[in-house]
Amino acid sequence: MSSPEKRSWNFLTSHAQVLLCLQRNPNVRLRDVAQTVGITERATQRIVTDLVEGGYVTKTREGRRNRYALDLTVEMRHPSQVGHEIGELLDLLRLDVHASE
């Protein structure tokens, strides 16, 4: 029998959630991304490093802050998603588009 306490889980990985945050605000601080996603700032830094190394994100220093640009043409990594760009996924997940319907 299962425990009465509820297990916490999400439909989207932290990587996808970080991508959505960076897409919404290219000038966002990683501290704010971490708070939005519900992970540590260090985990957020590791994810951004993964995304930069994978070619999904470009990080540019502007004064004391970073600016993040997404390359929406890069293909997703899972074998079942070959041929699909991350832009397709992010377009589907943009919550602000569906809120006005």
C-alpha positions as a printed NumPy array, in Angstrom:
array([[  0.   ,   0.   ,   0.   ],
       [  1.282,   3.489,  -0.799],
       [  2.27 ,   6.047,   1.783],
       [ -0.293,   8.769,   2.627],
       [  2.24 ,  11.527,   1.877],
       [  2.24 ,  12.754,  -1.701],
       [  5.334,  12.381,  -3.84 ],
       [  6.42 ,  15.49 ,  -5.67 ],
       [  7.083,  15.286,  -9.409],
       [  6.744,  17.425, -12.531],
       [  5.972,  16.8  , -16.186],
       [  8.965,  18.87 , -17.343],
       [ 12.61 ,  18.391, -16.448],
       [ 14.513,  21.159, -14.729],
       [ 16.414,  21.686, -18.003],
       [ 13.158,  22.435, -19.839],
       [ 11.969,  24.723, -17.05 ],
       [ 15.252,  26.663, -17.085],
       [ 14.979,  27.03 , -20.889],
       [ 11.478,  28.457, -20.474],
       [ 12.729,  30.977, -17.903],
       [ 15.589,  32.078, -20.161],
       [ 13.219,  32.399, -23.108],
       [ 10.802,  34.556, -21.09 ],
       [ 13.538,  36.869, -19.82 ],
       [ 17.   ,  36.769, -21.452],
       [ 18.389,  39.07 , -18.731],
       [ 17.117,  37.036, -15.786],
       [ 19.42 ,  36.361, -12.83 ],
       [ 20.137,  32.697, -12.159],
       [ 19.041,  33.264,  -8.57 ],
       [ 15.586,  34.142,  -9.89 ],
       [ 15.562,  31.157, -12.27 ],
       [ 16.413,  28.855,  -9.36 ],
       [ 13.578,  30.267,  -7.28 ],
       [ 11.081,  29.964, -10.151],
       [ 12.06 ,  26.381, -10.994],
       [ 12.381,  25.32 ,  -7.353],
       [ 15.998,  24.157,  -7.48 ],
       [ 19.232,  25.451,  -5.989],
       [ 21.227,  28.211,  -7.607],
       [ 24.123,  25.776,  -8.052],
       [ 21.872,  23.287,  -9.862],
       [ 20.687,  26.139, -12.091],
       [ 24.301,  27.027, -12.926],
       [ 25.018,  23.391, -13.869],
       [ 21.944,  23.256, -16.093],
       [ 22.868,  26.509, -17.857],
       [ 26.372,  25.111, -18.401],
       [ 24.83 ,  21.965, -19.929],
       [ 22.63 ,  24.08 , -22.19 ],
       [ 25.54 ,  26.291, -23.284],
       [ 27.781,  23.277, -23.974],
       [ 24.938,  21.614, -25.911],
       [ 24.539,  24.674, -28.137],
       [ 21.02 ,  25.464, -26.931],
       [ 21.98 ,  28.7  , -25.162],
       [ 24.577,  31.409, -25.705],
       [ 25.664,  33.409, -22.674],
       [ 26.976,  36.952, -23.212],
       [ 28.365,  39.193, -20.505],
       [ 26.784,  42.664, -20.449],
       [ 28.339,  44.78 , -17.719],
       [ 27.797,  42.94 , -14.444],
       [ 25.01 ,  40.737, -15.801],
       [ 24.635,  37.922, -18.313],
       [ 22.28 ,  37.835, -21.272],
       [ 21.033,  34.474, -22.511],
       [ 20.033,  33.777, -26.112],
       [ 18.39 ,  30.521, -27.16 ],
       [ 19.072,  28.808, -30.47 ],
       [ 15.631,  27.444, -31.207],
       [ 16.881,  25.469, -34.211],
       [ 18.963,  22.981, -32.21 ],
       [ 17.421,  19.506, -32.194],
       [ 16.259,  17.838, -29.011],
       [ 18.533,  15.149, -27.589],
       [ 16.32 ,  12.114, -27.023],
       [ 16.448,   9.519, -29.852],
       [ 12.652,   9.591, -30.22 ],
       [ 12.784,  13.367, -30.77 ],
       [ 15.439,  13.466, -33.48 ],
       [ 14.425,  15.912, -36.176],
       [ 12.474,  18.116, -33.758],
       [ 13.915,  21.467, -32.74 ],
       [ 13.643,  22.834, -29.196],
       [ 11.761,  25.797, -30.632],
       [  8.857,  23.478, -31.44 ],
       [  8.701,  22.311, -27.833],
       [  9.045,  25.786, -26.347],
       [  6.278,  27.087, -28.628],
       [  3.952,  24.414, -27.262],
       [  4.872,  25.215, -23.654],
       [  4.492,  28.985, -23.741],
       [  1.898,  29.439, -21.041],
       [  1.221,  33.097, -21.851],
       [ -0.138,  32.14 , -25.296],
       [ -2.771,  29.8  , -23.856],
       [ -3.781,  32.091, -20.989],
       [ -5.672,  34.479, -23.292],
       [ -7.817,  31.754, -24.898]])
